[in-house]
Amino acid sequence: MSEDGVAVSCPYCGEPVEVFVEADVSGEMVQDCEVCCNPWRMRVRREAGGTRVEVDRLDD
């Protein structure tokens, strides 16, 4: 099973982080920032052009 690496910025500390999403994963999940350890809400969408990942603060 392959993984897609996607660059995102933490909505808390602003640091760039690369997240890896397995090819069969889509939907919404919670993941902690590798830098500041705050939890994000992560949305994964599969589109014709590839994988789209959006992150925002869990407390919003």
Secondary structure, DSSP 8 states (H G I E B T S, - for coil): --EEEEEEE-TTT--EEEEEEETT--EEEEEE-TTT--EEEEEEEEETTEEEEEEEETT-
